[in-house]
Amino acid sequence: MPDDPILEIQDLSVAVGGLPYVRNLSLCVERGRFHGLLGPNGAGKTTLLRVLYRAIAPQSGEVRLNGRPQSDFSPAQWARHVGALVQGGGLLSGLTPEDIVEIGLTLRERPSAKRKEAVQDALSLVGLQDKARQDAESLSGGELQRCYFAQLLACDPEVYVLDEPTNHLDLHYQLRLLDEVRRRGRSAIVSFHDLGMAARYCDTVHLIQEGQLVAEGPPQAVLTPEVLHQHYRVDGRLDGHSLKLEGPVLDGTDPLRVFR
């Protein structure tokens, strides 16, 4: 266990519609470190993150922030410390990117001038300063993702909870925005489908399969050819920040071939 965890998840179990999506899962997020949640679709990554930003409650187990149980915090208090970028957004009718970012700052006690400065700085970081007062419904999917990212950057929580943050983003903004989170030195727990991006940014990755933690450690140690074969059903290997693939593993395929 890390000496100085900011976020501790202990024996967490979550059922959705009566089905177990997370089962007796424990992990720690170290202060100032980048942690990745990996696993195939349906592994339980998004369900776990939903518990962290309090969209759902677990059936058992506990989440602790700085040693204090999640239940000790009101939703507003928790949101000041743990901020989330989630898949999909809310209602946008009549809102501008400026409005969306400012809504995220309602929980922050800042003078009006400082709030406006934070909004403009965040929109500039995501490249939307020229569309700050445009109807948000007219933005593309990638622009909307950047808008919600700006909202989170303006709030700058202690812990960033990012659910597939690179969805809809072109490569420039994938790198630019994750670089910004890392530059700030905050703690982050992030779900990734792109294993190359996980290897680039994560200090530690946690591999989840059927709601259970099956491996954790540095990306290069976890994402071995054997793990890719067993859990992702691909014949490949991680080479630096790149995933080298031979192809899918099909039913009835011979055992794993080792790359040379």
N, C-alpha and C positions, 0 to 999 in steps of 0.2 A: 504494500500500500504506500502511496506517495507520502512524503513527510509533511507536505503542505497542500492538501487538496482544497480547492475552493468549493467544489461540488462533489458530493458523495451520493451514490445510488446504491441502496442496500436491499438485497433480496426482493427486488421489485417484481410483481406479477400484475398483468393487466389483461382483462378479458373484454372483448368487444363483441356484442351480440351473442354472448355466451361462449365464444371461442377464445382460447388462450393465445394472445398475440405476443405477450412477453412473459417469460417464466423464470422466476427466481434469479433475476439478473442483478449483478453487482458490478459496479465499476466506479472509478474516481477520475475526476478531471483536475489536473494539476493547475495551480495558479500560473497564469501567464503562458500557458501552453496550448497548442492546437491539437485537438483530438478528433479523429474521424470515426464515424460509424459506417461500417461496410457490411455488405451482404446482398444476396439476390432479392428481387422483388418479393414482398410478402414476408421478409425476415423479421420485421418488427421494428425497424429503424424509426419510421415516422411515428409509430405508436409511442415509442420511448420518448421521442422529442416532444410529443404532445403532452405527456405528463410533465416534462420539464417546464413548459410554458403554461401549464395549468389549463389546457383545453379539456383534458379528461383526468379522472382520478384513478389511482391504482386500486386494485382489490386488496393488495397487501404489500408490505415493504415500506421503504421510506426514502425520501430525498432530503438531503441536508445541504444548506448553503452556509459556508463559514462556520460549520459546526452546529447550526440551528436548523431544526426541522422545518420543512416547507409549511407545515400547518401553523407555525408561529407567525407567519407573515400574512397580512391581508393581501388580496390580489394586487392592489395598487402598490403596496410595499415591495412585493415580489417583482413586479414589472419594472421597478426602478433599478433592480440589480440584475435581472435576467431578461434579456430582450431577444425576440425571435423574428426570423424571416421564414415565412412558411409558404407551402405550396398553395397558390391561389390567393386572391385578395378579397376585399369586401366590396360594398356598394360604392360606386364612384360618381354617380350622377350628381352633376353640379360642382364637383370638386376639381381643383387644380393640383398639380404636383406640389406647389407651395402649401396648399391646404393640408395635403396628406402628410407632409413632413411635419408641419406645425401641430397637427393633431397628436402625433407621437410625442410631442414635447409637453403635452398638457400635464403630465405627472411630474415634470421637472420644475422646480421653483427657480425660475430665472427671470430677470428683468426683461421687459418687452424688447429693448434694443438688443440684448444678448440673444434672445430667442430668434429674432429676425436674422441676426448674423449667423447663428447656427444653421438656420434653414438654408440660407444662401450658400454657405460653405459646403453643406452636404449636397445640395443640388449641383454645385460646381464639381464636386468630387465624382459624381456619377454622370457628368456630361449633360445635364438637363437644365442648365441655367437659362438657356434660350427658350425653353418650353415651360418655364415656371408657372405661367398664368394661363396655359392652354388647358382646355377641358381634358381631364384625365382619361375619359372614355375614348378619346381619339388617339391615345398613345398605342404603339405596338406592344406586343407581349414582352419584348426585351426591354422597352422603355418603361413599362409598368414595373418589371422586376427591378430595374435600376431605381425607380421612384421609391419602392418599398425598402430597398437597400439604403437609400438616402435617409429615410425615416429612422432606420435603425442606427445609422452612423451619427445622425444628429443627437440621438439619445445617448449613444456610447455607453452601454451597460457594462457592468463588470464581467458578465458572461454572455457571449454571443451564441445563440442557438440557431443554427442555419440548416434548414431542410432543403437539400438539393439546391444550393444557392446559385449554381451556374446554369440552371434551367433557363432557356430562352436567351441567354446572353451570348454575344459573339465573343471570340477568344480574347480580344483586347480587354473587354470589361470583366471577363472571368478573372484574368490575372490582376487587373488594376484594383478591383474591389477586394479580392482576397488578400492581395498585398497590403491594402490599407488596414484591414483588420489585424493582420500580423504585425504591421508597423506600430500599431497602437499598444502592442504588448498585452492585450486583454486575453482572457481565457475564452476558448471557443470549443464547442462540440458541434460537429458538422456531419451530415449524412452525404455520402458521395456514391454515385454510380461510376464516375470516371476515376478509375484506379490510378491513372497517371497523375491526375490532379491531387488525389489523396496522398500519393507518394511525395509530391512537390511540397505540400503545405503541412502535412501532419507530423507532429513529433511522435504521436502514438496513434495506432488504429485499433479498433475493437471490432472483431468480426462476429456478426450475429447470424445465426441459422435457426429458423423455426422458433424465434423468440428467446433463444439461449445464447449466451456468450461462449463461443467455441475457441477463440484465440485472441490475444492482444499483445502489443509490443510495437517496436519500430516497423514502419511499412515493409522494409526490405526483409525483415525477419518473419513477418506474418504472411506476406503475399508470395509464397513459394510456388513453384510449379505444382506441387502436390495439393496445396490449398486451392489454387485456381482450378485444378482438375476436379477436385471433390465438391467444392462449394459453388463454383461459378460454371462448371461443366465446359471449360475451355482448355485447350492445349496451348499453354503460353508461359511466359515468364516476365518478370519485371526487370527492366534494364534501365537503371537510374530512375528518371521520371516517366519513362515510356513503357507501355505494355506491348510486348512482342507476341503476336498471336499466330499460331498455325491454323487454328480452326476450332469448331465446336466439338465437344465430346458427345458422340451419339450413343444411344443404347446399343449394347453389344460390341462396343469398340474394344480393341485390345487395351491392356493396362497402359498407364501413362508413359509416353515417350519423353525422355529427358532431352532438353535443348543442348546443342553443342555449338 
